[in-house]
Amino acid sequence: MSEPTLYFFCATLVLVSVLYSCVGQAGASGYIAAMALFGFAPAAIKPTALVLNVLVSVVVSLRFYRAGHFSWSLLLPFAVSSVPTALLGGYITLPQFVFNPLLGALLIVAAVPFFFRRDFAAHAVSPPRLPIALLAGACVGLLSGLTGVGGGVLITPLLLYRRWAAPKPAAAISAVFILVNSVAALLGHLGATRSLPPGLPLFALAAVFGGAIGSQLGSVYLSASAIYRILGAILLIAGFKLIYA
C-alpha cells in the first residue's frame, strides 16, 4: 500500500468510526467494508477488524455506561451464550471462496435495517425469554467470531425489531456485547494463528480517534436516521463487491 493510499485508508477508518460510534457501534462491519474496498487480503481483514473493534468498543461502552443506559440483566443471557461460540468462530479460519460470499451476505443483511429503520421508541419493550436470548446470543457470537464482526450490527437490529429494548439501552448493550465477543473472537484467532497483521498501531489510532469524536457527537448533534442510511450504503457496496469479486 502506497503512502497516500495508507493515509486515505486511515482517514476512512476515522470516518467509519465516527459514524458507527454515534449510534453505539464499534464499527467492525464498516472497517471490514473499508478493507474490502481497499483490497486487503481476507487473512488480514478479520484480525484487524477485531482489534479495532475491541479498542473502539471500550470507548463507546464507557460513554453509554456513564450515561446510565446499560442493563446487566438484559445483556447477560446474550453474552453468556455468545462468548464461547465467538471464541470457536475466531479459532476457525474460513477459505476465501467461503469467506467472501459469507461476509458479503452478512454485510448486506446488516445494511437492510439501516434503510428501513422505524420509530422504535414509540413501542413498549419487554426482554426476551431466557432460552430465546441464549439461542440468539450463540448464533450472533458464532457469526461474530467467523467473520470478525463484533455482532453489534446484528444484535442491535434484533433488539429493536423484536422490541426487547429501547434505542439507547440497545446501543449500550450492543457496545458491551461487541466488546466481550470481539475479545473472545480475537483470543480464538490468536490461539489458531499467533499473529496479527502489520500496520495495526496506526489503524488503531485512527479508529479510536474517530470513536472518541463520534461517541461525543452522536448524543448531541447528529441525526441517527441519516447516519444509518450512510452506513447502509457503505455495507451494501462492500457486500456486493465481496460476493461478485
Secondary structure, DSSP 8 states (H G I E B T S, - for coil): --HHHHHHHHHHHHHHHHHHHTTT---HHHHHHHHHHTT--HHHHHHHHHHHHHHHHHHHHHHHHHTT---HHHHHHHHHHHHHHHHHHHH----HHHHHHHHHHHHHHHHHHHHS---GGGS------HHHHHHHHHHHHHHHHHHS--SHHHHHHHHHHTTSS-HHHHHHHHHHHHHHHHHHHHHHHHHHH----TTHHHHHHHHHHHHHHHHHHTTTT--HHHHHHHHHHHHHHHHHHHHH-
